[in-house]
Amino acid sequence: MMHHVTFPFSAIVEQTQLKTALLLCAVDPSLGGVLIRGDKGTAKSTAARALTDILPLIERVDGCAFNCAPGAPYQHCETCNPVGANSFALLTAARINSRPQPVPFITLPLGATEDRVIGTLDLEQALKGGQRVFKPGLLAASHRGILYIDEVNLLPDHLVDVLLDAAAMGVNAVQREGLSVTHPARFTLIGTMNLEEGDLRPQLLDRFGLMVEVIAPRDKTLRSEVVRRRIAYEANPTAYAAAWMQEQHTLRHQLATAQLLLPKVTLDDTLLDLISHLCCEFEVASLRADIVMHKAARALAALEGRSQVTPGDVRGAAELVLPHRRRRKPFEQPGLDKDQLDELMQQALQSPDEGESGAENTEQENDQDNGDSQSEQQVFVAASAGNIRKIAVDTVASRYASGKRSTAPDAPRGRVVRVVQDQNPSSLAVGATLRSAALRGSDNFQVTKSDLHQQIRVGKTANLILFVVDASGSMAAQRRMEAVKGAVLSLLTDAYQQRDEVAVISFRGESGQLLLSPTRSVDLAEQNLRELPTGGRTPLPHALSLALETLEKTGMPPLLVVLTDGKANVALNDGNDPWQESLRFAELLAERGVPALILDTETGYLRLGKARQLAQALGAECLTLEELSAENLALTVRGCIK
């Protein structure tokens, strides 16, 4: 079988911070891995896979499923701790076969089952002799190596929890189907993600020791060099790798030297105080940040062949450790103000009086988005919405996407709540099946169809929350869009926490517009909403028609949230009554069982109540913006999603 030749790590153009972060994880695997965020096609996966070729080889036994070190075998490893009459001969053979091998690089597929990740009962062994034997999973295979997750932000929550536990403890504990197994699982976690698909839970973000933002080169010379190297590699991977052999050897030697030097690297108390100072100033709550910065600074020094950490090492570590841990407002992107970092470094290491100026410019930002009051089209800022509002969806969903909002009985993933006898199971309950066969007490252990059992799981499914926002002049004239945007942003925060998909339709002028296609990136929704212009007429039937079309294309349980005063004045078809068209589309949505909520944006003493009539046609609850601003309001949307 032909060995796959990876793209040389040293041949990657630019991306200096990305390569540094990966090298630091190689020098000190206890850093906790690296999260690589960026657009598609920015060498994220290429760099991660290329790292293994420059890592020093490790000693491991051929055929060992747990990647045991020869001098420290796992107690239940049959290869390294054989049992039986010929165990000594087997053990001797295993040690003879121990040899330097590349570090394991294990890819965790997004569709992997929990059994595949943590390991499970070896069904083949159980059926042969009725013995309970553990079949190792991907966590065992990644021990002493790299566990790579592409699009880590799309990983189902139940697998994220498993990874969190294993990464924190360095071991994988399995308690299931009569098994009680604990084995080492110390791995470097490398995850890549595209922000368009949504962000990570804060708990998982904190587990990644380092984080890097990567973007494609903006310089045409660099871009052409990237293309030139890639084309040459694809034309002849072996020859291209050979051309970079010397650079690869230099990097491999640098890493090996840094790994040996690392235990001797010291960081004095002054720099430790600086680390704590930076973490406090950037409002980082997790103490893991201080520890990882300490380790990363020492690894940087070791990588450069020094046994003493410098302030420059601390600064370099801060750029990788703090951006994703800094306390942020909802939807604020991770990042670090490098000017502020430099200023804090100077304050701590030089004069405490420096860096006091320049703070007078921060109050000018609030006046930038008010727009021209005489312009027909205006853009309003979002008013403060106070506490985060919650949406409780009281539905039973039969189509599934990983999430945390609606209950999904008989879900393909989730917690096993019971097992039932089933001769054609889609998810085999192995333990119950084997126990059923064993209860017959036959000397000839055999499983029949009557023994088969099905796992019944209950999970949580995400929703598609479709916001339909009236951006017409009927609201903009009274600057109600500030309150409307604030309300939607508050609801978006809840959508993010529940891992929902979000879409936004706005309507103004002559038609409705799908401002944001369904996505889990509520950051994009927030950005589009903040930049939404207002003014003009109210084409409400256009928007409801577009909402119906959008929801019919989705495979997720929908939730419709309409923000309008109901004063439709633009018909979808010439000659029709815009209001009657609106009611007709509302009735069509109601017939399809779409759970909906109307937020009435009408103001003033004399109110026509059009939004409330629209809610009645939809079979939806209707709330005013004043009611929405009540603290701790839970919006319950009832419906049956088919």
N, C-alpha and C positions, 0 to 999 in steps of 0.2 A: 504494500500500500504506500502510495507516495505521500511523503511528509509535506504538510502545508507550510509554506514559507510566509511568515508574517512580514508586514512592512517594517523596515528598520526604525527603531525608536529615534535614533540619532538623525534620521533623514526627515523627520517632521519639521516643517517650516514654521519658524516663529513659535507661537504658543508657549512662551517661556514659563509663564506661571503654571500652566497645566503640567508641563514636564517636570517642573520643580516639585509640585505637590505629589506627583506619582513617585518621584525619586525619594522624597522624604518618607513616604509610606514604606518604601523598600528598605530604607535605612532603619526605620523603627516601626515594625508592623503593629505595635501597640498604640499607634496614633489613632486608630479607629477608622482608617480608610478615607476616601475622598469622594465628594459629590461633584460631578461635572455638569454644569448647566449651560445650555447654549442652543443656538439654532441648529437645524439639520445641516449635515455636511460640513462640520467644523472640526473634524478629526477626533471627536470624543471617543468613539469606539476604537478607532485605529490606534490611538495612544495607549488606551487601556490594554489592548491585546498585545501591543508591541512591548509592553513593560516586561513580560515574562522572559523574553529573549536576552535581557541584560541582567536578570537577577542571578545571583550566585546559585549554583546547583545545591540541592539538598539530598542527604542520605535517606533513602527509603527502600523498603523491601518490595521486590516484585510481587504483584498480586495482592498486596495489602490494601484492603478497602478503606482503612482508616488513616492511611499515610503515616503510619507509626515511625518515629525515629528509632533506629536500631537499639539504642541504649535505654529507651523509655517506651516499651510497647504498651498498648491498651490492653487491659486485663482480659477482655472478652474477644480479642482479635484471634480468630482461629489460625491465621497465617503466622503471627508472631508469638502466639502462646498456644501451640497445638497440644491436644490432649490425646491420650490413648497409648497403646503399647509402643508405637513407633514415634512417639512425640519428640524424643531426643534427636532422632535422625531428621525429622521434619524441621525442627528448630535450627539444627546445624545447616541444613540446606537453605533455609530462609536467610540466615545470617550471611552465608556465602553469596546469595543472590542480592544482598544489600549493596547498592551502588549509587553514586551520584546521579540524580535525575532532575529534570526541569521542575520548577515550582508548579504545582497544579493550578490550572486556570479553569474554573468551573463557571459556566453561564447558567443563570437561573431564568428559565423561560417564564414569561408572564402567565402562561396557562398552566403552570406546574401545580399539581395537587399538593395538599399538605403532606400526604404519605410520601410523595416523591421527594419532598424537601427534608423532612425530619427522619424518614425511615419508617418501616412498618414490619409486621410479622411476615416472615418468609413463608409464603403459602406453599411453595414447592416442597420445602423441608417438612412443613407441618403435615402435608398430605402423605409424604413418604413414611414418616414414622410417628406422627402425632406429637412431635417435639415443637416447643416454642423457640424459634430461632429468629434473631433480629436481622432484618435486611437493611443495610445502611442506605441513607439517602444522600442528597447533595451536600448537606452540611458536613457529613463525614468526609466526603470526597474533597471538600475545600479546605480541610484542616491543614495548616502549615502553608496555605496557598492563598489564592485570590478568588473571591466570590464576586462575579460580575453580573450586574443587573442593568440591562438596557431598558430605558423608559421606566425607571424605578418608581416614578410618581403614579404609574398606572397599576402597580402591584396591588392585589386585593388586600384589604385591611387585615384579614386573619393571617396571611403570610407575613405581613409587615410585623405583626406582634411576635410571631415565631422568631423572625430575624432579630428583633430587638432583644429578646431574651437571650438568644445564643451569643449575639455580639457583646452583650453586657457581661455575661458570665464566662464566656470562653468554653462553654460546654453545651451540649445538646441533651436535654432530659426528655425521655419518651415514656409516657405512662398511658398505655392503651392496649386493648385486646389481650390482657393478661401479661403484658410485657412491662418491665420496669428497668429501663436501660439509660445509662448516662455515659456519654463518651466525649472526648475532647473535640472542640470545634473552634479553634483559634484561627481566624482568617482575616484577611484584609478585604474590606467591603468597598468595592468601586461601583458607583451608580452613575448613570447618565440620564439626563432628562431634558425634554423640550418644554419650555414654559407655556407654550400654546395649549398644552394638554392639562394644565393645572399644576399647583404647587404641592409640596409634601407636607404631611402633618408635622407640627413643630417637634414632637417627640422623636421622630425619625431624623429630622434635620439635625438635631442636637447630637445624635449618635454618630453622624459623620464627623470625623475629626477635622477635616479640611473641606473647603468648598472653593471651586474655581468657576468663574464666568468666562466662557469662551465665545468669541465672535469671529466671523470670517474676516480675513485681511481686507482692509479698505484700499490698500495700495495696489495698483495694477501690476507692478513689478513682482510683488510677493504672490499675488494670485496666479500669475502666469507661471511662477516657479513651482507652486503647489501642483498645478496641472501637469507641468513638464515632468516632475518626479513621479507623479501617480501613473502617467501613461507609460513611462519607462519601466516602472515596477510591474504593471500589468502585462507588458510585452514579454518580460522574462524575469519572473520573481527571483529565481535562483541567482542569476547573474547580477541583478540589482542588489540583492542582499550581500553578495560577495564583494561588490564595490564599496560597501559601507562597513566591511568587516573590521577594519582598523578602528574606526570611530566607535563601533559597538564594543570592541575589546577594551578600549580606553574607559568607556562608561562602566563596563562590568567590573573592571579593576577599581575604579573610583568607588563604586558601591560596596565592594568587598572590603576595601580599606576603611570606608566610613562605618560599616557595621562593626568592625573590630575596634575602631577608635571611640565609638559612641559611649561605652561605659566609662571612659576616662574624661569625657567632656564635662566641664563644670560651669555652673551659672551662679554668680555671686548674689548676695542678698539685695544689693542695689537694683539689679535687673529683675529680681523676683518682685520687689516692690513696684517696679515699673509695669510689670505684667498685670499685677492686681489693680494698679492705678488705671491702666487702659481699659480693663474689663469693667471697672466701676464707671468710668466716664462715658463709655459707650452703652451703659445700662444693660449689661449682660447678666442675666439672672443665674445661669447655669455655672456652677463651679467647675464643670468639666472644661469650660473654656480656659480657665487658668492653668489647669493641669496639661491640657493639650498644647497650649502656647509654650509652656515650659519644655515639653518634649520636642515640639517642632523647632524651637530655637536651638536646642542642643543638636538636633538632627541636621539643621542647616549648617551649624559650625562643623560637624563631623564630615558633612558632604564636601566642605571646602578644606578639609584637612587640618582644622584647628581644634585645640583642646579647651579653648576658652570662648564662651559666648560673648558676643558684642551687642551693643544697642541696635546695630543694623540687623542682626539676626532676630531680635525681638520684633523689630518693625516688620520684617519679612514674614514672620510667623503670624503677626496680627492680621495681615492682609488675607491670610488663608483661613484663620481660625474664627475671627470675629464677625464677618459679614452676615452669616446665616444665623448667628446667635444674638445679634443686636436686637434689643426690644423695638418692635415696629408697630406702627398703626395698622389697622386692617387695610390690606391691599398694597401697602407700601412694599416695594421690592427690596430684597436683601441687597446690601451693599455697604461700603465704607467710605466716608468722606476722607480722602487722603490728605487734604489740606488740614482738616481737623486732627488727623493722626499725627502729622508733622508738628502741629502746634502743641499737642499734648506731650509729644516726645521732648520738645524743647523746654516746656514748662517743668517737666519732671527731672530732666538731666542738666538743665542750665539754670536760668534765672526764673524764679516763680512769678516774676512780674511781667514776663514776656507773654505775648499772645492775647493781651486783654482787649486790643483794639479790633475793630472790624465787626463788632456785634450789633451795630446800629442799623444794619441793612435788612434785618430779618422781618421787620414789620411792614415792608413795602409790598409783600407778596399778596396780601389779602385784597389789594385794590386793583389787581391786574385783570380779573375775569368778569368784571361787572358789565362790560360792553358799553356800547353807545346807546343811550336811552332814546335817541332819535332814530335809531336804525330799526328797520322792520324785522331783521333777523338778529337775535340776541343769544348770547351764551351765558347762562347763570351758573354760579358756583353751587355746590351742594351744601345745604344748611346742616348744622349739627343735628343728628338724629337721636342723640342720647343713648340709652341702653340698646343693646342689640335685640331686635324683635325675632321671635321664633315662629316658624310655620310647622304646625303639627298636622301631618296628612293622615287622616283616618281612612286608609284604603287597604284593600287586599290586592296585591299585584301578582300577575301571572307571567310577566316577562321580566327578565332580571338584568341588572347591571350593578356591579359592586357599589354599595353605598351604605348609608346609615339612617335613612329616613323611614321608608315604608317597610312593614313586615312582609316577608316573602316565605310562606309555608312551602314545603317540598322544594326548597332551594337547592341548586346544584352545589353550592358552597355554603359553609356556615357550620354552626354547632349541631352535632348529632344529638337529637332529643330522644330517639327511640329506634328500635329495629323491629321489623315485621317480617314474617315468613313470606317469601316471594320467589317463585320458581324462575322468574326472568328479571333479576335485579339489575338496575342500571348503576347502582353503587353498592357493591357487595360488602355486607357486614361480615368480615372474615372471622372474627372471634365467635360471634353467635353461630355462624355456619359450622365451624369446626366443633364447637361445643355440642351442637345438635347431633353431629355424626358420632361424637365420642360417647354420648349418653346411651347409645345402643349397646355399648360394652362388647362389641365384636372384636375378636382377635385380629381379624382382617379389617383394619381401619379403612373405611371407604366413605366418600362423600357422594350423596345422591342429590337429585334435583329437589327432593322434598326437604333437604337440609338447608337449602339456600335462603338467606335472609337479606333484606333490603335496608340500607341506612336511610332514616328519615331525618332530614336536616332542616333547621330553621335559620334563616339569615335575614339580612337587611338589604333592601334594594334602593338604588338611587332613583331620583326623579329628574325629568326634564322640566325645569321651571322656565316658562316662557313669559317674559315681561312685555306687555304691550303698553307703551308709554305715549300719552297724548302730548305732543310738543307744539300744538297749535297756539295761535295768538290769544285764544280765549283764556288760556292760563298765563301765558307769558306776559300779557298786558299788566297783570297784577303781580308779577314776579313770583307766582306760585311754584315755578319750576325749581326754585331753591329747596322748598320743602319736599317737593316730589322726588327730586334727586336724592335728598337726604334719606327719605323713607326707603327708596329702592336700594341704596347702598347698604343700609342697615339689614335689609332682607338678604342682600347678596352675601353679607358676612355669614349669615346662618347657612346659606346654600353652600358656601365654601367648606364650612365645618362638617356638613353632612355629605360631602363629596357628590353633590348633584351636578348635573349638566345645566347650563344656563344659556338661554337665547334671548335676544332683545329685539323687539319690533318697535319702531317709532313711526308716528304718523303726523304729518303737517303738510300744508300746501295742497297738492292735488292727489297725493297717494301715500301709501304706507311703504316702509322700507325695512327689510331684514337687516338691522344694524349689526347684529352679531349672530352668526350661525351657531347651532348647538355646540357647546364646548365646556370642558371642566375648568377652563381658565377664567375664573371670575375676575382676575386682574384685567383681562382684556375687556370684559363687560363693563367694569368700573371705568376704564379709560375711555371707552366709547361713549358711555353715559355722561361723563364729565364734559366731553367735547361736543355733546349733542346741541345743535342750534335749535332755537324755537321761533315761532312766529308763523303767521299765515292762517289758512282756513283749517277745517276739521274733517278730514276724510275717514271717519270712523268705520264705515262699512269696508273700505279698502283694507284697513288694518285687521279687522275680524276675519275677512276672507283669507288674508295672508297667514293669520294665526291658524286657521283651520287647515290650510295647505301644509304648513310647517309641522303641525302635530300629527298629521296623517303619515308623514314620512319617518317619524321616530319609532324606535323599538323600545322606548323606555316609558314607564308610567308618567303621564304628563300632569302638570299643574299650571293653570293659566292665571296670571295676575294682571288685571287691566287697570291702568290708572287713567281716568278720564272724567270730564264733567258731563259727558254724554251729548253735548250740543253738536251733533253731526250736521254738516252743511255742504258736503261734497258727496254726490252719489257715485256708486260704482258704474252704473249704466245710465246714460243720458236719459232724462225724462222721469226717472224714478225718484221716489221720496227717500232721501238719505237715512232718515230715522227708521222708516219701515224696513229698509235694507239691513240696517244694523240689527234690528230685532230678529229678522229672519236668520241671519248668520248666528246670532246668539242661540236661537232655538236649535239650529243644526249642531252646534257644539254641545248643547245640553243632551240632544238625542244620542250623541256618541259617548255620553257619560264622562265628559272631561271635567274633573274637579276645578272649580274656578273661584276667584276672589275679585271683587270690584272695590277699588279704592276711589271714592268719590272726591274729586278735586274741586268741586263747585264751591264758590265763596260768596259772601255777601248776605244781606238780610233776606232778600227775595230769591228763593231757590226754586228751580223748575223740577228738580228731582228726577232728571232723565237717567242719571247713573243708577239710581235705585230701581227704576223700571227695567233697565238693561240687566241688572243683577237678577231680577225676577224671571226674565226670559232665559237666563243662563242657569237658573236654579242655584245661584251663588249667593254667598254672604256679601253684604255691602257695608263698608266702613268709610267714615270720613277721615281726612288727614288728621283732624283733631283727635279722633279716637285712636288712630294709629300711633300717635305720639305718647299715648299713655304708657307708663313704665311697666316693663315685664309682661307686655301683651302677648298672648299665645294665639295665633291665628289657626283655627281648626277648619280644615277644608275636608268636607265629607263627600265621598263618592265611591263608586265601584269601578275599578279599572279593568277592562276586559283584555 
